[in-house]
Amino acid sequence: MTVTPEEFRVAGHEMVDWIADFRLRLPDLPVRSQVAPGQVRAALEGPPPELPERFADVLADLDRVVVPGITQIQSPGYFAWFPSNASLASVLGDMASSGLGALGITWQSAPALTEVEEVVTDWLRELCGLAPQWRGAIHDSASSACFVAMLVARERASGMSGERGGLQAEPAPLVVYASPQAHSSVPKAVLLAGFGRDNLRLVDVDPATYAMDPEALRAAMARDAAAGRVPAAVVASVGTTGTTAVDPVAAVVEVAAEYGAWVHVDAAMAGSAMLLPECRHLFDGVDGADSLSWNPHKWLGTVLDTSLLYVRDVAHLTDVMSTNPSYLRSAVDGEVTQYKDWGIPLGRRFRALKLWFHLRLDGAEAIRARLRRDLDNAGWLAAQAGATPGWEVLAPVPLQTVCLRHVPERLRDPSGTVTDLEALDTHTLAWVERVNATGRVFLTAALLDGRWMARVSIGAEPTERIDVETLWALAQEAAQAAD
Amino acid sequence: MTVTPEEFRVAGHEMVDWIADFRLRLPDLPVRSQVAPGQVRAALEGPPPELPERFADVLADLDRVVVPGITQIQSPGYFAWFPSNASLASVLGDMASSGLGALGITWQSAPALTEVEEVVTDWLRELCGLAPQWRGAIHDSASSACFVAMLVARERASGMSGERGGLQAEPAPLVVYASPQAHSSVPKAVLLAGFGRDNLRLVDVDPATYAMDPEALRAAMARDAAAGRVPAAVVASVGTTGTTAVDPVAAVVEVAAEYGAWVHVDAAMAGSAMLLPECRHLFDGVDGADSLSWNPHKWLGTVLDTSLLYVRDVAHLTDVMSTNPSYLRSAVDGEVTQYKDWGIPLGRRFRALKLWFHLRLDGAEAIRARLRRDLDNAGWLAAQAGATPGWEVLAPVPLQTVCLRHVPERLRDPSGTVTDLEALDTHTLAWVERVNATGRVFLTAALLDGRWMARVSIGAEPTERIDVETLWALAQEAAQAAD
């Protein structure tokens, strides 16, 4: 006998209370998980369960093993990687999705799954001030969205080579362009799409802003075209992972147009900023791009996995991605949107519900206020660091991420030049580790121009100014102690 | 102000009750959604919500618009496509996942997300009687899993062409083989991976069983090899979508080995049957394949999206799929599993929890009993149809799907031969539609050998013998009435 609706009712109430209690005690939990490799596994492994266990025992294991085994992304002290907020409004929507158990394979299998997705992707298009031509769909991640973009770019540049001999029969190599600051998913998508690393050009960036240099892009494309290669696609990053650098989309679009190359805009983290009119200029020219991805599951706060891919030419997208087996046909085909033809998976969850609940229960106004709070906190931190001797802000702060380095006095010569870059790297990694070991906050290090820096990425839903002040105090203490 | 933990506690309890009530009233809901194209959208669209709405209003819209707008996959009267069970045990696990808000990007971001996934994929490997060499990961769908398999097969056959000029620089075309009965995601994966339709061979099947003919596979590979092409991969389907035909995996593996071709076994639906020793023979030879995918989110009943991809050569998989940007590095890299390098997305939900809850709360024994009930029901229906004049069972019934056709007397000549195949198609589609229009059950039609048939796919969690009896009575009535 499997779990019945009435048993679910009892256990579900306990689960809800457990979640509410977990969220309330987040500030007291170590932010970075402190378990050792294999520790969680050792605590849980054994033969597969043959007989039903009590719900209380599973819940106890959540407390005993799982909670200490995760890094607390939802904590006010979380400043690592990028925000990945799981707003409780969206959690309610995800509960509805799981409980309904709808199956998104065709429109007919769940008309509401399709049409609520149309409603919410249109809402977000409007909230972002995007042109009405854009049509969106929910994917699992910006990695998948970028991969889809590379596939449709490949098929456009090759005149639908998939219907013939594939990429392997193309006479001239197709080439893709991106910033060296682009996310790791970009080269991964280029390689998986079959272009090959030899046909990926990493275009020079402005050394001060880390933004792609459109003249360097133009020159690279001209070189390839002159050599008989085909410029097929450009990925413009708005808000790179390292420093939230902003590639100049309008200029990229203009250069790409000279060669008919597809432009994909990767704004996985920064996309949320399109909701703020004062940030919208970072996306100037985006309506000239061919595809645009951003993740409400990051800063906006719709629980994972909620990644949006907008395209302007839906007909080309579905030409590349569609299938039409007899067992999926219905009388309304042709009148309806078939999201199976918009991406890689056939079967899809009802993910639109979490966006729908999130936007309706929280409202755009409150979400904007939270994003502005985070921008303000980032500005405050950058100002503090900029005004404090020994500290450097390494890149512009257009969004909510501040890139810091602390240079001890002993590593500078009288002119202020750093004398030992290896020692500086060691110092950076040491103080970051010291901060993280406190368990009170968590930030991550990354390489910039080949040297380690500390990234402070602000934007967890409960993070207030006082939490950023705590981080800044801990960073200064740790930098001093590590010196 | 966004939804707080205490507000979530109140709303979450309502949501749980709503889900329990929804599951209880499922038998009374029309199985196939009766909404018209655009109806859901029209009921919900409008400007994006600026201010928070009341939870009660969102819940009311769920009842008013969303429930009538989905086909009730969880209903006892659901016999369409394939089962897609959302067991309530797994729903509890999915609630935990959403509530925790963990972020799976690296092991460090959520060690438990990685290690619980190792535990549950090992449990399922054991329950399926697979060799210990197999290592599994959770993907969103068998489509994605098959696509990953095609990518790693491509890179093996090409000696990692991605690190050079990609597929476009390969000297000899790589070829993929599959059954014409393979799922639509197979040709889609082959095309997306860049092989091209010209390099996809649909291998002849046995006309009685619809299983791939291994001698035809051998001949096709020999022809390609003789012409200078490279047999790169074979997809063997265990449980095709049309008729649950079973390609002979052991023979396919043997033929593929002659050319070093990758063998991917697609058992999206049928994989659950590996839990039953009496069905395990359908998978004979599977331990010689290179990759195997099956979906616990189908018959087994772990709520969407839970698709497993097992591989034997993890090192090759991660060679193809890995990235290692500085911002994701940690001190334990090398000691731990990094699931980001096992598939397409970087950021992943904590999907292992729904499998973990499902197996622990229901137990394997009860799950097996349910699968056996469904097999027994399919056998019963096939026997009924086989013994009833005018009805034909069109394919073997190795699992839970029965392929039926009703041939009216007026469409047979005295020797029993069908005189008008077009009229038979019209009749089939008419009676299936008539059954579905009752709202009490839902089954789907599909083409077999170019002619329409009715597929009765048994396996919704609440479907008992009495529901199959209802379906069979409705089918007979409808076939008579449509005549």
Interface residues (C-beta under 8 A of the other chain):
Chain A: M1 T2 V3 T4 P5 E6 E7 F8 R9 A11 G12 H13 M15 V16 D17 W18 I19 A20 D21 F22 R23 L24 R32 S33 V35 P37 G38 Q39 V40 R41 L44 E45 P47 P48 P49 E50 L51 P52 E53 F55 D57 V58 L62 V65 V66 V67 G69 I70 T71 I73 Q74 A80 W81 S84 N85 A86 S87 L88 A89 S90 V91 L92 D94 M95 A96 S98 G99 L100 G101 A102 L103 I105 W107 Q108 S109 A110 P111 A112 L113 E115 V116 E118 V119 D122 W123 L124 E126 L127 D140 S141 A142 S143 S144 F147 L151 R154 S161 G162 E163 R164 G165 G166 L167 Q168 A169 E170 P173 L174 H183 S184 S185 P187 K188 L191 L192 A193 G194 F195 G196 R197 D198 N199 T241 G242 N295 H297 G301 V303 L304 D305 V320 M321 T323 N324 P325 S326 Y327 L328 V332 E335 V336 I344 P345 L346 G347 R348 R349 F350 L353 W356 F357 L359 R360 L361 D362 G363 A364 E365 A366 I367 R370 T444 A445 A446 L447 W452 R455 E461
Chain B: M1 T2 V3 T4 P5 E6 E7 F8 R9 A11 G12 H13 M15 V16 D17 W18 I19 A20 D21 F22 R23 L24 R32 S33 V35 A36 P37 G38 Q39 V40 R41 L44 E45 P47 P48 P49 E50 L51 P52 E53 F55 D57 V58 L62 V65 V66 V67 G69 I70 T71 I73 Q74 A80 W81 S84 N85 A86 S87 L88 A89 S90 V91 L92 D94 M95 A96 S98 G99 L100 G101 A102 L103 I105 W107 Q108 S109 A110 P111 A112 L113 E115 V116 E118 V119 D122 W123 L124 E126 L127 D140 S141 A142 S143 S144 F147 L151 R154 S161 G162 E163 R164 G165 G166 L167 Q168 A169 E170 P173 L174 H183 S184 S185 P187 K188 L191 L192 A193 G194 F195 G196 R197 D198 N199 T241 G242 N295 H297 G301 V303 L304 D305 V320 M321 T323 N324 P325 S326 Y327 L328 V332 E335 V336 I344 P345 L346 G347 R348 R349 F350 L353 W356 F357 L359 R360 L361 D362 G363 A364 E365 A366 I367 R370 T444 A445 A446 L447 W452 R455 E461
